[in-house]
Amino acid sequence: MKARIYKSTGSWYIAKALDGRLYNARAKGIFKIDGITSTNPIAVGDWVEMDIEDVQEESAIIHTIIDRDNYVARVSPHNKHLHHIIASNLDQSFLFATMKEPKTSQGFIDRFLISCESHHIPAVVIFNKSDLYGKKELERFEMLKEMYSSIGYTVVLTSVKQNQGLEEVRELLKGKTTLLSGHSGVGKSTLINQLFPQFNLRTQEVSDWSGKGLHTTTFAEMFDLDEQSHVIDTPGVREFGLVDISKQELSHYFPEMLALLGNCQFNNCMHTNEPGCAVKKEVGIGKVSDDRYVSYLTILDTMEDKSY
């Protein structure tokens, strides 16, 4: 029986069969997918084959994971040598960011976008809670919007309180399987509840003393907006460690740099100190913004000096 994973609790899964029935499923043995060393070999969004274990109890055993179209992964928060697959078989991903309460750094945004680029998943950046923004935050947003829009990303400004941007988000979700991600406290669950109140996703305000969001979504979970539209809500993440990307290929996942790579003097140019670098030539004056280049150098500096 073919089914799709809608929720993962670590060892048990909620699987939805093609006839719409839900089953409590467990894995048969240990799965190894494409050589991935993962904390969760079966992820929300996976298509699986399973055998019914007990019809009345609606339990099943998963014996096969059907090849994925794609997935988004990050370094496991518990073991930097392992991956954690956030979700699979996605049409797009939404990164919810905020200019304050809590503030989302550009570095976090760029790491998320790199991960999506590496698996050819279109990404949308949603700057939420715009009702909290003052002049300084709005000016910063306009700069970021121009920067990301100019390299092909969709950027949306939203506020549940002011009903801003919600219909645009609703339209973007139609007919697609969409990953929802971001720091805890950025308001993604509140926004989805506003658009689709039937889900009643758990929400939590940002803690006053730390300024950081509290974890509310314990496990990733998929919800059906309609027969063709699905969202995968995920736990809030504080860090986004990149996986399976070497220093040599990092620039391939910056679209504005990728367009210039063929013009560099050296094929293995790292765009740091090499002569004849087309990327450095464009920094600040053309296709590559200062902020994105600094972000590239910062991420490059934090990566282990090895190829995967």
C-alpha positions in Angstrom: 0.0 0.0 0.0 1.3 3.4 -1.0 1.1 6.2 1.6 2.6 9.6 2.4 4.2 10.5 5.8 2.2 13.3 7.5 3.9 13.3 10.9 7.0 11.9 12.5 7.4 11.4 16.2 10.8 9.8 16.0 10.0 6.1 16.0 6.3 6.2 14.9 4.8 7.9 11.9 1.3 9.0 10.8 0.9 7.8 7.2 -2.0 8.8 4.9 -3.0 6.2 2.3 -4.3 7.1 -1.1 -7.8 6.4 0.0 -7.4 9.1 2.7 -7.2 6.7 5.7 -4.6 7.5 8.4 -2.4 4.8 9.8 0.0 4.6 12.8 3.1 3.2 11.1 6.5 2.1 12.2 9.6 1.3 10.2 10.7 -2.2 9.4 14.4 -2.3 10.3 16.8 0.5 9.6 16.7 2.5 6.4 19.7 4.0 4.7 18.8 6.4 1.9 21.4 7.5 -0.7 24.2 7.1 1.8 22.7 9.8 4.0 23.7 9.5 7.7 20.5 10.9 9.2 18.8 11.1 12.5 15.5 10.5 10.7 15.7 8.3 7.6 11.9 8.6 7.2 10.8 12.2 6.9 7.5 14.1 6.6 6.6 14.3 2.9 8.1 10.9 2.1 6.1 8.5 -0.1 6.4 5.0 1.3 5.1 1.5 0.7 3.7 -0.3 3.8 1.9 -3.4 4.9 -1.2 -3.2 7.1 -0.4 -4.8 10.4 -3.8 -4.4 12.1 -6.9 -3.1 10.3 -8.9 -2.4 13.4 -6.0 -0.6 15.1 -5.1 1.1 11.8 -1.4 0.2 12.2 1.1 -0.5 9.5 4.7 -1.4 8.9 6.8 0.7 6.4 9.1 -1.5 4.3 10.1 0.8 1.4 10.8 4.6 1.0 10.0 5.7 -2.5 12.8 7.7 -4.1 12.6 11.4 -3.2 12.3 14.2 -5.6 14.2 16.4 -3.2 14.5 17.3 0.5 15.7 20.0 2.9 18.2 19.0 5.6 20.3 20.6 8.2 23.0 19.6 10.6 21.4 17.6 13.5 21.1 19.9 16.6 22.3 16.9 18.7 25.2 15.6 16.6 27.1 17.8 14.0 28.1 14.7 12.1 24.6 13.6 11.4 21.9 15.2 9.2 18.3 15.9 10.1 16.0 15.8 7.1 13.4 18.5 7.7 11.0 17.5 4.9 10.9 15.9 1.5 9.2 16.0 -1.9 8.6 19.8 -1.8 7.4 22.2 -4.5 8.7 25.2 -2.6 9.8 26.5 0.8 8.7 29.5 2.9 11.2 31.1 5.3 9.4 33.2 7.8 11.7 36.0 9.0 11.2 39.0 11.3 13.0 42.3 11.7 12.4 42.3 15.4 10.9 40.2 18.2 12.9 38.0 17.4 15.3 39.4 14.8 16.3 37.1 12.0 19.8 37.6 10.8 20.8 37.7 7.2 23.2 34.9 7.8 20.3 32.6 8.8 18.3 33.6 5.8 21.2 33.0 3.4 22.0 29.6 4.9 18.4 28.5 4.4 18.4 29.7 0.9 21.7 27.9 0.2 20.1 24.7 1.4 17.1 25.1 -0.8 19.3 26.0 -3.8 21.4 22.9 -3.3 18.3 20.8 -3.8 16.6 22.9 -6.5 13.7 24.0 -4.2 12.2 27.4 -4.9 12.3 29.6 -1.8 10.1 32.5 -0.7 11.2 34.9 2.1 8.3 36.2 4.2 9.0 39.1 6.5 6.3 38.8 9.1 5.1 41.0 12.0 5.4 44.2 9.9 3.1 46.0 12.4 6.1 46.0 14.8 8.5 47.7 12.4 9.6 51.3 12.9 11.3 53.5 10.3 14.7 51.7 10.8 13.2 48.2 10.3 11.2 49.2 7.3 14.2 50.8 5.6 16.2 47.6 6.3 13.3 45.5 4.9 13.3 47.5 1.7 17.0 47.0 1.3 16.7 43.3 1.8 13.7 43.0 -0.5 15.6 44.7 -3.3 18.6 42.5 -2.7 16.8 39.2 -2.7 14.2 40.1 -5.4 17.0 41.2 -7.8 18.5 37.6 -7.7 15.1 35.9 -8.2 13.6 35.3 -4.8 10.0 36.2 -4.0 9.8 38.5 -0.9 6.5 39.2 0.9 5.8 41.6 3.8 3.1 40.3 6.1 1.2 41.2 9.2 -1.7 39.2 10.7 -2.8 42.2 12.8 -3.0 44.5 9.8 -4.1 41.8 7.3 -1.1 42.7 5.2 0.2 40.3 2.5 -2.1 37.4 3.6 -3.9 36.9 0.3 -0.5 36.9 -1.5 0.6 34.1 0.8 -2.6 32.2 0.2 -2.1 32.4 -3.6 1.5 31.3 -3.3 0.4 28.2 -1.4 -2.2 27.0 -4.0 -1.5 23.7 -5.7 1.9 23.1 -4.0 3.5 21.3 -1.1 5.2 24.0 0.9 7.7 23.8 3.8 7.2 26.4 6.5 10.3 27.2 8.4 11.9 29.9 10.6 13.0 30.8 14.1 10.6 30.1 16.9 8.4 33.1 17.5 8.4 34.5 14.0 4.6 33.9 13.7 4.4 31.3 11.0 1.8 29.3 12.9 -0.2 32.4 13.7 -0.3 33.4 10.1 -1.3 29.9 8.9 -4.0 29.8 11.6 -5.4 33.1 10.3 -5.6 31.8 6.7 -6.7 28.3 7.6 -8.3 28.4 11.1 -9.3 24.7 10.9 -5.7 23.7 11.7 -5.4 25.5 15.1 -1.6 25.2 15.0 0.0 25.7 18.4 1.6 29.1 18.9 3.8 30.8 21.4 4.8 34.4 22.0 8.5 35.3 22.1 9.8 35.0 25.7 10.3 38.4 27.3 13.6 37.7 29.0 15.5 36.2 26.1 14.0 37.7 23.0 14.1 34.3 21.5 11.1 32.3 20.5 10.0 29.3 22.5 9.8 25.9 20.8 6.2 25.1 20.2 6.0 22.7 17.2 7.6 19.5 18.6 7.6 17.5 15.3 7.2 18.3 11.6 3.6 17.8 10.4 1.8 18.0 7.1 -1.6 19.6 6.7 -3.9 19.5 3.6 -5.1 22.9 2.5 -7.1 21.2 -0.2 -6.5 18.1 -2.4 -3.6 19.7 -4.3 -2.2 22.1 -1.6 -0.2 21.0 1.5 1.9 22.8 4.1 4.5 21.2 6.3 4.9 23.0 9.6 8.2 22.5 11.3 9.8 23.1 14.7 11.4 26.5 15.1 15.1 26.4 14.4 17.7 28.5 16.1 20.6 27.6 13.8 20.8 26.2 10.3 23.9 24.2 9.7 24.6 23.3 6.1 25.2 19.7 5.0 26.8 18.1 2.0 28.2 21.3 0.7 31.9 21.9 0.3 33.8 25.2 0.3 34.5 24.8 -3.4 30.8 24.6 -4.3 29.4 27.1 -1.9 29.3 29.9 -4.5 27.2 27.7 -6.8 24.3 28.2 -4.4 24.4 32.0 -4.6 22.4 32.6 -7.9 24.1 35.9 -8.6 27.6 34.3 -8.2 26.6 31.2 -10.2 25.8 33.4 -13.2 29.4 34.8 -13.1 31.5 31.7 -12.4 32.3 31.1 -16.1 34.0 34.5 -16.3 36.5 33.9 -13.5 40.1 33.5 -14.6 40.5 30.2 -12.7 38.0 27.3 -12.7 38.5 26.7 -9.0 38.2 30.4 -8.0 37.0 30.8 -4.4 36.3 34.5 -5.0 38.5 35.6 -2.1 42.0 36.6 -3.2 42.4 35.2 -6.7 43.3 37.5 -9.6 40.8 37.8 -12.4 37.7 37.0 -10.2 34.5 38.0 -11.9 32.5 37.8 -8.7 34.8 40.3 -6.8 34.6 42.7 -9.8 30.9 42.9 -9.5 30.7 43.3 -5.7 29.0 46.5 -4.8 28.8 47.8 -8.3 26.7 45.3 -10.2 25.3 41.8 -9.8 26.7 41.0 -6.3 25.7 43.1 -3.3 28.2 43.9 -0.5 26.0 42.3 2.1 25.6 39.0 0.1 29.4 38.9 -0.6 30.2 39.4 3.1 27.6 36.7 4.0 29.3 34.3 1.5 32.8 35.0 3.1 31.4 34.5 6.6 29.7 31.2 5.8 32.9 30.1 3.9 35.0 30.9 6.9 32.8 28.7 9.2 32.8 25.6 6.9 35.1 22.7 7.5 37.9 22.6 5.0 37.0 19.4 3.2 34.9 18.1 0.4 32.0 15.7 1.1 
